[in-house]
């Protein structure tokens, strides 16, 4: 879990690539959010961009699993469709717990089509927290 790429986009959002070790060849995920996250218990808006690197339309499910004890709205599972070479954006909200605990704080995503796993990735959200939680 090394190599994380972070940058500020033209929208003022932080762009985060997945940590190493996932499956991102067919569907390439990127996470964007305003830094820092809102105070514990409040919702922070996040954007997950999914790029279809295949030559066919993908129709399936996006499953988003927040770190333990973090809240997620509107839900963990979304139906998606992405044209060949296209990109979609899923908007959702996370709420940090009162005491997030030591990291890493992994937001995990999977993209499935029927019974096929097309993408699996994790993003370490620790850098988005206003206060240090390790130690």
Secondary structure, 3 states (H helix, E strand, C coil): CCCCCEEECCCCCEEEECCCCCECCCEEEEEEECCCCCCCCCEEEEEEEEEECCCCCEEEEEEEECCCCCEEECCCEEEEEECCCCEEEEEEEEECCCCCCCCCCEEEEEEEECCEEEEEEEEEHHHHCCCCCCC
